[in-house]
Amino acid sequence: GAYEIALAIVKALIGEVKKASSKTSVSQATTILNAGTLSDFVRNLQTEINVQGFGNLKVDSIPGPKTLAACPTLRQGAKGNITKLVQKELVRRGYEGITVNGVFDANFANVVKRFQGYNGLEQDAIIGEKSWSNLLGLD
């Protein structure tokens, strides 16, 4: 099925074009497959926004103005699943030095500043509308 096809593609990408015989190669490929996508991030964010009462969104993995409007402002001191989702998304995008724990501490504030600087945003370590817009892939 689709999973086997995706697994074969990942194996080819990581240089394992021979038949997978060890659990390590399959595990490595599965880890890459489960790294997630922007759609996964948006779907999980929409779900969590609804759970926490910030919005009543259709959970469709499609970012748009309603999703953007429902995103809460995050800053140092924030804790919870929405912060954790942002941490996971920044890890997925290749930002290093992040502990995915749902805690917006000083370390994560520095990572947010790097993300903002890289994307031409004000480096204020606050995830507001412009940072959310970028995270959602809207700009």
N, CA, C and O atoms as a GROMACS GRO file, in nm:
protein
  556
    1GLY      N    1   0.081  -0.120   0.000
    1GLY     CA    2   0.000   0.000   0.000
    1GLY      C    3   0.085   0.126   0.000
    1GLY      O    4   0.205   0.123  -0.029
    2ALA      N    5   0.022   0.236   0.033
    2ALA     CA    6   0.088   0.367   0.032
    2ALA      C    7   0.204   0.371   0.132
    2ALA      O    8   0.308   0.432   0.103
    3TYR      N    9   0.187   0.308   0.248
    3TYR     CA   10   0.294   0.309   0.349
    3TYR      C   11   0.419   0.241   0.295
    3TYR      O   12   0.531   0.291   0.312
    4GLU      N   13   0.400   0.126   0.231
    4GLU     CA   14   0.515   0.052   0.176
    4GLU      C   15   0.586   0.134   0.069
    4GLU      O   16   0.708   0.134   0.062
    5ILE      N   17   0.508   0.202  -0.015
    5ILE     CA   18   0.567   0.287  -0.119
    5ILE      C   19   0.647   0.400  -0.055
    5ILE      O   20   0.761   0.427  -0.094
    6ALA      N   21   0.587   0.466   0.045
    6ALA     CA   22   0.657   0.575   0.114
    6ALA      C   23   0.782   0.523   0.182
    6ALA      O   24   0.886   0.588   0.179
    7LEU      N   25   0.773   0.406   0.244
    7LEU     CA   26   0.888   0.346   0.310
    7LEU      C   27   1.000   0.319   0.211
    7LEU      O   28   1.117   0.344   0.240
    8ALA      N   29   0.965   0.268   0.092
    8ALA     CA   30   1.065   0.241  -0.011
    8ALA      C   31   1.132   0.370  -0.056
    8ALA      O   32   1.254   0.373  -0.078
    9ILE      N   33   1.055   0.477  -0.069
    9ILE     CA   34   1.111   0.606  -0.109
    9ILE      C   35   1.208   0.657  -0.003
    9ILE      O   36   1.317   0.702  -0.035
   10VAL      N   37   1.167   0.649   0.124
   10VAL     CA   38   1.254   0.695   0.232
   10VAL      C   39   1.382   0.612   0.236
   10VAL      O   40   1.491   0.667   0.253
   11LYS      N   41   1.370   0.482   0.219
   11LYS     CA   42   1.489   0.397   0.219
   11LYS      C   43   1.584   0.437   0.107
   11LYS      O   44   1.705   0.441   0.126
   12ALA      N   45   1.528   0.467  -0.008
   12ALA     CA   46   1.612   0.511  -0.120
   12ALA      C   47   1.681   0.644  -0.084
   12ALA      O   48   1.799   0.663  -0.115
   13LEU      N   49   1.608   0.733  -0.020
   13LEU     CA   50   1.664   0.863   0.016
   13LEU      C   51   1.775   0.851   0.120
   13LEU      O   52   1.871   0.929   0.118
   14ILE      N   53   1.764   0.755   0.210
   14ILE     CA   54   1.867   0.740   0.314
   14ILE      C   55   1.973   0.639   0.273
   14ILE      O   56   2.057   0.600   0.354
   15GLY      N   57   1.969   0.597   0.147
   15GLY     CA   58   2.074   0.511   0.095
   15GLY      C   59   2.058   0.365   0.125
   15GLY      O   60   2.155   0.289   0.123
   16GLU      N   61   1.937   0.324   0.154
   16GLU     CA   62   1.912   0.182   0.181
   16GLU      C   63   1.823   0.126   0.072
   16GLU      O   64   1.705   0.097   0.096
   17VAL      N   65   1.880   0.111  -0.047
   17VAL     CA   66   1.801   0.062  -0.160
   17VAL      C   67   1.795  -0.090  -0.164
   17VAL      O   68   1.712  -0.148  -0.234
   18LYS      N   69   1.884  -0.155  -0.088
   18LYS     CA   70   1.877  -0.300  -0.081
   18LYS      C   71   1.759  -0.340   0.007
   18LYS      O   72   1.702  -0.256   0.076
   19LYS      N   73   1.724  -0.466   0.003
   19LYS     CA   74   1.611  -0.516   0.082
   19LYS      C   75   1.637  -0.489   0.231
   19LYS      O   76   1.744  -0.520   0.282
   20ALA      N   77   1.538  -0.433   0.299
   20ALA     CA   78   1.552  -0.403   0.442
   20ALA      C   79   1.548  -0.533   0.519
   20ALA      O   80   1.447  -0.604   0.519
   21SER      N   81   1.658  -0.565   0.586
   21SER     CA   82   1.662  -0.690   0.660
   21SER      C   83   1.677  -0.665   0.810
   21SER      O   84   1.649  -0.753   0.891
   22SER      N   85   1.721  -0.544   0.848
   22SER     CA   86   1.740  -0.517   0.990
   22SER      C   87   1.629  -0.425   1.041
   22SER      O   88   1.576  -0.342   0.967
   23LYS      N   89   1.596  -0.441   1.167
   23LYS     CA   90   1.494  -0.356   1.227
   23LYS      C   91   1.541  -0.211   1.233
   23LYS      O   92   1.459  -0.120   1.230
   24THR      N   93   1.670  -0.190   1.243
   24THR     CA   94   1.724  -0.055   1.250
   24THR      C   95   1.687   0.026   1.127
   24THR      O   96   1.643   0.140   1.139
   25SER      N   97   1.704  -0.032   1.008
   25SER     CA   98   1.674   0.044   0.886
   25SER      C   99   1.525   0.076   0.877
   25SER      O  100   1.488   0.187   0.836
   26VAL      N  101   1.440  -0.018   0.914
   26VAL     CA  102   1.296   0.007   0.910
   26VAL      C  103   1.260   0.113   1.013
   26VAL      O  104   1.179   0.202   0.986
   27SER      N  105   1.319   0.102   1.134
   27SER     CA  106   1.293   0.200   1.238
   27SER      C  107   1.338   0.340   1.196
   27SER      O  108   1.267   0.438   1.217
   28GLN      N  109   1.456   0.348   1.134
   28GLN     CA  110   1.509   0.476   1.088
   28GLN      C  111   1.415   0.536   0.984
   28GLN      O  112   1.384   0.655   0.989
   29ALA      N  113   1.370   0.454   0.890
   29ALA     CA  114   1.279   0.502   0.786
   29ALA      C  115   1.145   0.544   0.846
   29ALA      O  116   1.088   0.645   0.805
   30THR      N  117   1.096   0.468   0.943
   30THR     CA  118   0.969   0.502   1.007
   30THR      C  119   0.981   0.635   1.080
   30THR      O  120   0.888   0.715   1.078
   31THR      N  121   1.095   0.659   1.146
   31THR     CA  122   1.117   0.786   1.215
   31THR      C  123   1.109   0.902   1.116
   31THR      O  124   1.047   1.004   1.145
   32ILE      N  125   1.172   0.886   1.001
   32ILE     CA  126   1.168   0.991   0.900
   32ILE      C  127   1.024   1.012   0.852
   32ILE      O  128   0.980   1.126   0.837
   33LEU      N  129   0.952   0.904   0.828
   33LEU     CA  130   0.813   0.916   0.782
   33LEU      C  131   0.726   0.986   0.885
   33LEU      O  132   0.633   1.059   0.849
   34ASN      N  133   0.754   0.965   1.015
   34ASN     CA  134   0.671   1.021   1.121
   34ASN      C  135   0.716   1.160   1.165
   34ASN      O  136   0.665   1.213   1.264
   35ALA      N  137   0.811   1.220   1.092
   35ALA     CA  138   0.860   1.352   1.130
   35ALA      C  139   0.750   1.456   1.120
   35ALA      O  140   0.758   1.562   1.182
   36GLY      N  141   0.648   1.428   1.043
   36GLY     CA  142   0.535   1.518   1.033
   36GLY      C  143   0.547   1.615   0.917
   36GLY      O  144   0.651   1.626   0.852
   37THR      N  145   0.438   1.683   0.893
   37THR     CA  146   0.430   1.779   0.784
   37THR      C  147   0.363   1.905   0.836
   37THR      O  148   0.314   1.909   0.949
   38LEU      N  149   0.362   2.007   0.754
   38LEU     CA  150   0.289   2.129   0.789
   38LEU      C  151   0.141   2.096   0.812
   38LEU      O  152   0.080   2.150   0.904
   39SER      N  153   0.085   2.008   0.730
   39SER     CA  154  -0.056   1.970   0.747
   39SER      C  155  -0.081   1.906   0.883
   39SER      O  156  -0.183   1.933   0.947
   40ASP      N  157   0.012   1.821   0.927
   40ASP     CA  158  -0.001   1.760   1.060
   40ASP      C  159   0.000   1.867   1.169
   40ASP      O  160  -0.081   1.864   1.261
   41PHE      N  161   0.094   1.962   1.156
   41PHE     CA  162   0.103   2.072   1.253
   41PHE      C  163  -0.028   2.150   1.257
   41PHE      O  164  -0.080   2.177   1.366
   42VAL      N  165  -0.081   2.186   1.142
   42VAL     CA  166  -0.204   2.265   1.136
   42VAL      C  167  -0.321   2.186   1.195
   42VAL      O  168  -0.400   2.241   1.272
   43ARG      N  169  -0.334   2.058   1.159
   43ARG     CA  170  -0.443   1.976   1.211
   43ARG      C  171  -0.435   1.966   1.363
   43ARG      O  172  -0.535   1.982   1.433
   44ASN      N  173  -0.314   1.938   1.415
   44ASN     CA  174  -0.297   1.926   1.560
   44ASN      C  175  -0.322   2.059   1.631
   44ASN      O  176  -0.378   2.063   1.740
   45LEU      N  177  -0.279   2.168   1.568
   45LEU     CA  178  -0.301   2.301   1.625
   45LEU      C  179  -0.451   2.333   1.628
   45LEU      O  180  -0.502   2.381   1.729
   46GLN      N  181  -0.521   2.307   1.518
   46GLN     CA  182  -0.666   2.332   1.513
   46GLN      C  183  -0.737   2.252   1.622
   46GLN      O  184  -0.826   2.304   1.689
   47THR      N  185  -0.698   2.128   1.639
   47THR     CA  186  -0.760   2.043   1.742
   47THR      C  187  -0.735   2.102   1.880
   47THR      O  188  -0.828   2.113   1.961
   48GLU      N  189  -0.612   2.141   1.908
   48GLU     CA  190  -0.577   2.194   2.041
   48GLU      C  191  -0.643   2.330   2.066
   48GLU      O  192  -0.684   2.358   2.179
   49ILE      N  193  -0.654   2.413   1.964
   49ILE     CA  194  -0.725   2.542   1.977
   49ILE      C  195  -0.870   2.516   2.020
   49ILE      O  196  -0.923   2.586   2.106
   50ASN      N  197  -0.932   2.417   1.958
   50ASN     CA  198  -1.071   2.383   1.994
   50ASN      C  199  -1.079   2.329   2.136
   50ASN      O  200  -1.168   2.368   2.212
   51VAL      N  201  -0.987   2.239   2.174
   51VAL     CA  202  -0.986   2.179   2.308
   51VAL      C  203  -0.973   2.288   2.414
   51VAL      O  204  -1.040   2.283   2.518
   52GLN      N  205  -0.885   2.386   2.388
   52GLN     CA  206  -0.858   2.490   2.488
   52GLN      C  207  -0.958   2.605   2.482
   52GLN      O  208  -0.952   2.696   2.564
   53GLY      N  209  -1.048   2.603   2.385
   53GLY     CA  210  -1.153   2.705   2.379
   53GLY      C  211  -1.112   2.836   2.313
   53GLY      O  212  -1.182   2.936   2.327
   54PHE      N  213  -1.000   2.837   2.240
   54PHE     CA  214  -0.960   2.959   2.169
   54PHE      C  215  -1.040   2.978   2.040
   54PHE      O  216  -1.046   3.088   1.985
   55GLY      N  217  -1.100   2.871   1.993
   55GLY     CA  218  -1.179   2.880   1.871
   55GLY      C  219  -1.265   2.757   1.856
   55GLY      O  220  -1.256   2.662   1.933
   56ASN      N  221  -1.350   2.761   1.753
   56ASN     CA  222  -1.433   2.648   1.717
   56ASN      C  223  -1.407   2.622   1.569
   56ASN      O  224  -1.490   2.653   1.483
   57LEU      N  225  -1.291   2.567   1.542
   57LEU     CA  226  -1.243   2.554   1.405
   57LEU      C  227  -1.281   2.421   1.343
   57LEU      O  228  -1.294   2.320   1.413
   58LYS      N  229  -1.298   2.421   1.212
   58LYS     CA  230  -1.308   2.297   1.137
   58LYS      C  231  -1.167   2.239   1.134
   58LYS      O  232  -1.073   2.307   1.090
   59VAL      N  233  -1.150   2.117   1.179
   59VAL     CA  234  -1.018   2.053   1.181
   59VAL      C  235  -0.997   1.989   1.044
   59VAL      O  236  -1.037   1.875   1.019
   60ASP      N  237  -0.932   2.067   0.955
   60ASP     CA  238  -0.917   2.023   0.816
   60ASP      C  239  -0.774   2.029   0.765
   60ASP      O  240  -0.748   2.005   0.647
   61SER      N  241  -0.679   2.061   0.854
   61SER     CA  242  -0.537   2.070   0.818
   61SER      C  243  -0.507   2.184   0.722
   61SER      O  244  -0.395   2.196   0.672
   62ILE      N  245  -0.606   2.269   0.694
   62ILE     CA  246  -0.587   2.379   0.600
   62ILE      C  247  -0.580   2.510   0.678
   62ILE      O  248  -0.678   2.550   0.742
   63PRO      N  249  -0.463   2.577   0.674
   63PRO     CA  250  -0.452   2.703   0.745
   63PRO      C  251  -0.525   2.814   0.671
   63PRO      O  252  -0.523   2.819   0.548
   64GLY      N  253  -0.589   2.900   0.744
   64GLY     CA  254  -0.659   3.012   0.683
   64GLY      C  255  -0.682   3.120   0.787
   64GLY      O  256  -0.631   3.112   0.899
   65PRO      N  257  -0.757   3.222   0.749
   65PRO     CA  258  -0.777   3.335   0.840
   65PRO      C  259  -0.844   3.297   0.973
   65PRO      O  260  -0.813   3.356   1.076
   66LYS      N  261  -0.935   3.200   0.972
   66LYS     CA  262  -1.000   3.160   1.097
   66LYS      C  263  -0.901   3.092   1.192
   66LYS      O  264  -0.902   3.116   1.312
   67THR      N  265  -0.817   3.007   1.135
   67THR     CA  266  -0.715   2.940   1.218
   67THR      C  267  -0.619   3.044   1.274
   67THR      O  268  -0.588   3.043   1.393
   68LEU      N  269  -0.572   3.135   1.188
   68LEU     CA  270  -0.479   3.239   1.231
   68LEU      C  271  -0.539   3.323   1.343
   68LEU      O  272  -0.473   3.352   1.442
   69ALA      N  273  -0.665   3.363   1.326
   69ALA     CA  274  -0.731   3.449   1.426
   69ALA      C  275  -0.747   3.379   1.562
   69ALA      O  276  -0.753   3.446   1.665
   70ALA      N  277  -0.754   3.246   1.561
   70ALA     CA  278  -0.776   3.172   1.685
   70ALA      C  279  -0.645   3.139   1.759
   70ALA      O  280  -0.649   3.092   1.873
   71CYS      N  281  -0.531   3.163   1.696
   71CYS     CA  282  -0.402   3.131   1.760
   71CYS      C  283  -0.372   3.228   1.872
   71CYS      O  284  -0.373   3.350   1.852
   72PRO      N  285  -0.346   3.176   1.991
   72PRO     CA  286  -0.316   3.266   2.104
   72PRO      C  287  -0.174   3.321   2.095
   72PRO      O  288  -0.086   3.257   2.038
   73THR      N  289  -0.153   3.437   2.151
   73THR     CA  290  -0.019   3.493   2.160
   73THR      C  291   0.060   3.412   2.262
   73THR      O  292   0.013   3.388   2.374
   74LEU      N  293   0.179   3.370   2.222
   74LEU     CA  294   0.266   3.293   2.313
   74LEU      C  295   0.390   3.374   2.342
   74LEU      O  296   0.447   3.437   2.253
   75ARG      N  297   0.430   3.372   2.467
   75ARG     CA  298   0.553   3.443   2.508
   75ARG      C  299   0.616   3.365   2.622
   75ARG      O  300   0.559   3.268   2.673
   76GLN      N  301   0.734   3.409   2.662
   76GLN     CA  302   0.805   3.342   2.770
   76GLN      C  303   0.712   3.330   2.891
   76GLN      O  304   0.647   3.427   2.930
   77GLY      N  305   0.709   3.212   2.949
   77GLY     CA  306   0.620   3.184   3.062
   77GLY      C  307   0.501   3.097   3.022
   77GLY      O  308   0.438   3.035   3.107
   78ALA      N  309   0.470   3.093   2.891
   78ALA     CA  310   0.358   3.010   2.844
   78ALA      C  311   0.394   2.863   2.864
   78ALA      O  312   0.510   2.823   2.852
   79LYS      N  313   0.292   2.783   2.893
   79LYS     CA  314   0.310   2.639   2.909
   79LYS      C  315   0.190   2.568   2.850
   79LYS      O  316   0.077   2.617   2.860
   80GLY      N  317   0.215   2.453   2.787
   80GLY     CA  318   0.103   2.373   2.741
   80GLY      C  319   0.123   2.315   2.602
   80GLY      O  320   0.230   2.324   2.542
   81ASN      N  321   0.016   2.254   2.553
   81ASN     CA  322   0.022   2.180   2.428
   81ASN      C  323   0.043   2.268   2.305
   81ASN      O  324   0.105   2.224   2.208
   82ILE      N  325  -0.008   2.390   2.306
   82ILE     CA  326   0.013   2.476   2.189
   82ILE      C  327   0.161   2.515   2.180
   82ILE      O  328   0.218   2.515   2.071
   83THR      N  329   0.221   2.548   2.293
   83THR     CA  330   0.366   2.575   2.295
   83THR      C  331   0.442   2.451   2.248
   83THR      O  332   0.537   2.462   2.170
   84LYS      N  333   0.400   2.334   2.293
   84LYS     CA  334   0.466   2.209   2.253
   84LYS      C  335   0.454   2.188   2.101
   84LYS      O  336   0.550   2.144   2.038
   85LEU      N  337   0.339   2.217   2.044
   85LEU     CA  338   0.321   2.203   1.899
   85LEU      C  339   0.414   2.296   1.822
   85LEU      O  340   0.471   2.258   1.720
   86VAL      N  341   0.430   2.419   1.871
   86VAL     CA  342   0.522   2.514   1.806
   86VAL      C  343   0.665   2.462   1.818
   86VAL      O  344   0.742   2.470   1.723
   87GLN      N  345   0.701   2.409   1.934
   87GLN     CA  346   0.835   2.353   1.952
   87GLN      C  347   0.859   2.240   1.851
   87GLN      O  348   0.964   2.235   1.788
   88LYS      N  349   0.761   2.151   1.836
   88LYS     CA  350   0.775   2.040   1.742
   88LYS      C  351   0.788   2.092   1.599
   88LYS      O  352   0.868   2.039   1.521
   89GLU      N  353   0.711   2.193   1.564
   89GLU     CA  354   0.716   2.247   1.428
   89GLU      C  355   0.852   2.310   1.400
   89GLU      O  356   0.907   2.294   1.291
   90LEU      N  357   0.908   2.381   1.498
   90LEU     CA  358   1.039   2.442   1.476
   90LEU      C  359   1.148   2.335   1.467
   90LEU      O  360   1.244   2.352   1.392
   91VAL      N  361   1.136   2.227   1.543
   91VAL     CA  362   1.229   2.114   1.530
   91VAL      C  363   1.217   2.056   1.390
   91VAL      O  364   1.318   2.028   1.324
   92ARG      N  365   1.094   2.037   1.343
   92ARG     CA  366   1.071   1.982   1.208
   92ARG      C  367   1.136   2.070   1.102
   92ARG      O  368   1.186   2.020   1.001
   93ARG      N  369   1.137   2.201   1.126
   93ARG     CA  370   1.197   2.294   1.031
   93ARG      C  371   1.348   2.304   1.046
   93ARG      O  372   1.413   2.378   0.971
   94GLY      N  373   1.405   2.232   1.140
   94GLY     CA  374   1.550   2.225   1.151
   94GLY      C  375   1.613   2.314   1.256
   94GLY      O  376   1.736   2.323   1.264
   95TYR      N  377   1.533   2.381   1.338
   95TYR     CA  378   1.590   2.464   1.444
   95TYR      C  379   1.640   2.373   1.555
   95TYR      O  380   1.572   2.279   1.596
   96GLU      N  381   1.760   2.402   1.602
   96GLU     CA  382   1.824   2.318   1.704
   96GLU      C  383   1.817   2.383   1.841
   96GLU      O  384   1.789   2.502   1.854
   97GLY      N  385   1.844   2.302   1.943
   97GLY     CA  386   1.848   2.351   2.079
   97GLY      C  387   1.712   2.363   2.145
   97GLY      O  388   1.695   2.439   2.240
   98ILE      N  389   1.615   2.288   2.094
   98ILE     CA  390   1.479   2.294   2.148
   98ILE      C  391   1.451   2.168   2.230
   98ILE      O  392   1.472   2.057   2.183
   99THR      N  393   1.404   2.188   2.352
   99THR     CA  394   1.350   2.078   2.430
   99THR      C  395   1.199   2.082   2.411
   99THR      O  396   1.134   2.178   2.450
  100VAL      N  397   1.144   1.976   2.351
  100VAL     CA  398   1.000   1.972   2.325
  100VAL      C  399   0.930   1.928   2.453
  100VAL      O  400   0.910   1.809   2.478
  101ASN      N  401   0.893   2.030   2.533
  101ASN     CA  402   0.833   2.001   2.664
  101ASN      C  403   0.712   2.089   2.695
  101ASN      O  404   0.653   2.079   2.803
  102GLY      N  405   0.674   2.176   2.602
  102GLY     CA  406   0.558   2.262   2.624
  102GLY      C  407   0.584   2.381   2.714
  102GLY      O  408   0.490   2.449   2.756
  103VAL      N  409   0.712   2.408   2.745
  103VAL     CA  410   0.748   2.519   2.833
  103VAL      C  411   0.821   2.626   2.752
  103VAL      O  412   0.926   2.599   2.692
  104PHE      N  413   0.766   2.746   2.750
  104PHE     CA  414   0.826   2.858   2.678
  104PHE      C  415   0.922   2.926   2.775
  104PHE      O  416   0.887   3.024   2.842
  105ASP      N  417   1.044   2.872   2.782
  105ASP     CA  418   1.145   2.925   2.874
  105ASP      C  419   1.241   3.016   2.799
  105ASP      O  420   1.222   3.043   2.680
  106ALA      N  421   1.345   3.064   2.867
  106ALA     CA  422   1.442   3.156   2.806
  106ALA      C  423   1.512   3.092   2.687
  106ALA      O  424   1.538   3.158   2.586
  107ASN      N  425   1.544   2.964   2.698
  107ASN     CA  426   1.608   2.892   2.588
  107ASN      C  427   1.518   2.893   2.464
  107ASN      O  428   1.564   2.924   2.354
  108PHE      N  429   1.390   2.860   2.483
  108PHE     CA  430   1.299   2.857   2.369
  108PHE      C  431   1.277   2.998   2.314
  108PHE      O  432   1.259   3.016   2.193
  109ALA      N  433   1.278   3.098   2.401
  109ALA     CA  434   1.265   3.237   2.355
  109ALA      C  435   1.378   3.271   2.258
  109ALA      O  436   1.356   3.341   2.158
  110ASN      N  437   1.499   3.224   2.285
  110ASN     CA  438   1.612   3.248   2.195
  110ASN      C  439   1.592   3.178   2.061
  110ASN      O  440   1.627   3.234   1.957
  111VAL      N  441   1.536   3.059   2.062
  111VAL     CA  442   1.507   2.988   1.938
  111VAL      C  443   1.401   3.064   1.858
  111VAL      O  444   1.413   3.078   1.736
  112VAL      N  445   1.299   3.114   1.926
  112VAL     CA  446   1.194   3.191   1.859
  112VAL      C  447   1.254   3.316   1.794
  112VAL      O  448   1.216   3.352   1.682
  113LYS      N  449   1.347   3.381   1.863
  113LYS     CA  450   1.413   3.498   1.804
  113LYS      C  451   1.490   3.460   1.678
  113LYS      O  452   1.489   3.535   1.580
  114ARG      N  453   1.558   3.346   1.680
  114ARG     CA  454   1.629   3.299   1.560
  114ARG      C  455   1.531   3.274   1.446
  114ARG      O  456   1.555   3.316   1.332
  115PHE      N  457   1.420   3.207   1.476
  115PHE     CA  458   1.315   3.181   1.377
  115PHE      C  459   1.264   3.314   1.320
  115PHE      O  460   1.249   3.329   1.198
  116GLN      N  461   1.237   3.409   1.408
  116GLN     CA  462   1.184   3.538   1.362
  116GLN      C  463   1.286   3.611   1.275
  116GLN      O  464   1.251   3.665   1.170
  117GLY      N  465   1.412   3.613   1.318
  117GLY     CA  466   1.515   3.680   1.241
  117GLY      C  467   1.534   3.618   1.104
  117GLY      O  468   1.548   3.689   1.004
  118TYR      N  469   1.533   3.486   1.098
  118TYR     CA  470   1.551   3.414   0.973
  118TYR      C  471   1.437   3.446   0.875
  118TYR      O  472   1.457   3.447   0.754
  119ASN      N  473   1.319   3.471   0.929
  119ASN     CA  474   1.201   3.496   0.846
  119ASN      C  475   1.167   3.644   0.831
  119ASN      O  476   1.059   3.679   0.783
  120GLY      N  477   1.260   3.732   0.872
  120GLY     CA  478   1.240   3.876   0.853
  120GLY      C  479   1.134   3.937   0.942
  120GLY      O  480   1.076   4.040   0.908
  121LEU      N  481   1.110   3.875   1.056
  121LEU     CA  482   1.011   3.925   1.151
  121LEU      C  483   1.082   3.996   1.265
  121LEU      O  484   1.202   3.976   1.288
  122GLU      N  485   1.006   4.080   1.336
  122GLU     CA  486   1.063   4.145   1.454
  122GLU      C  487   1.104   4.038   1.554
  122GLU      O  488   1.025   3.949   1.585
  123GLN      N  489   1.227   4.045   1.603
  123GLN     CA  490   1.280   3.946   1.696
  123GLN      C  491   1.244   3.982   1.840
  123GLN      O  492   1.329   4.025   1.918
  124ASP      N  493   1.117   3.963   1.874
  124ASP     CA  494   1.068   3.999   2.007
  124ASP      C  495   1.040   3.877   2.095
  124ASP      O  496   0.998   3.892   2.210
  125ALA      N  497   1.064   3.756   2.041
  125ALA     CA  498   1.039   3.631   2.114
  125ALA      C  499   0.893   3.613   2.154
  125ALA      O  500   0.862   3.537   2.246
  126ILE      N  501   0.803   3.684   2.084
  126ILE     CA  502   0.660   3.669   2.108
  126ILE      C  503   0.597   3.611   1.981
  126ILE      O  504   0.613   3.666   1.872
  127ILE      N  505   0.526   3.501   1.998
  127ILE     CA  506   0.459   3.441   1.882
  127ILE      C  507   0.320   3.503   1.874
  127ILE      O  508   0.224   3.458   1.936
  128GLY      N  509   0.315   3.609   1.793
  128GLY     CA  510   0.190   3.680   1.767
  128GLY      C  511   0.146   3.655   1.625
  128GLY      O  512   0.186   3.556   1.564
  129GLU      N  513   0.063   3.743   1.571
  129GLU     CA  514   0.000   3.721   1.441
  129GLU      C  515   0.100   3.696   1.328
  129GLU      O  516   0.081   3.605   1.248
  130LYS      N  517   0.207   3.776   1.320
  130LYS     CA  518   0.303   3.760   1.210
  130LYS      C  519   0.381   3.629   1.221
  130LYS      O  520   0.404   3.562   1.121
  131SER      N  521   0.421   3.593   1.342
  131SER     CA  522   0.491   3.466   1.361
  131SER      C  523   0.398   3.348   1.332
  131SER      O  524   0.438   3.251   1.268
  132TRP      N  525   0.274   3.357   1.380
  132TRP     CA  526   0.177   3.251   1.352
  132TRP      C  527   0.154   3.239   1.201
  132TRP      O  528   0.146   3.128   1.148
  133SER      N  529   0.142   3.352   1.133
  133SER     CA  530   0.119   3.350   0.989
  133SER      C  531   0.230   3.273   0.919
  133SER      O  532   0.204   3.193   0.829
  134ASN      N  533   0.354   3.297   0.960
  134ASN     CA  534   0.467   3.224   0.902
  134ASN      C  535   0.461   3.076   0.939
  134ASN      O  536   0.479   2.990   0.853
  135LEU      N  537   0.436   3.046   1.066
  135LEU     CA  538   0.429   2.906   1.110
  135LEU      C  539   0.321   2.829   1.034
  135LEU      O  540   0.337   2.710   1.006
  136LEU      N  541   0.211   2.897   1.002
  136LEU     CA  542   0.101   2.832   0.932
  136LEU      C  543   0.123   2.825   0.781
  136LEU      O  544   0.044   2.765   0.709
  137GLY      N  545   0.232   2.886   0.734
  137GLY     CA  546   0.260   2.884   0.591
  137GLY      C  547   0.174   2.979   0.511
  137GLY      O  548   0.153   2.960   0.392
  138LEU      N  549   0.124   3.083   0.577
  138LEU     CA  550   0.034   3.178   0.509
  138LEU      C  551   0.108   3.294   0.442
  138LEU      O  552   0.048   3.369   0.366
  139ASP      N  553   0.239   3.308   0.469
  139ASP     CA  554   0.313   3.416   0.402
  139ASP      C  555   0.442   3.364   0.343
  139ASP      O  556   0.518   3.441   0.283
   0.00000   0.00000   0.00000
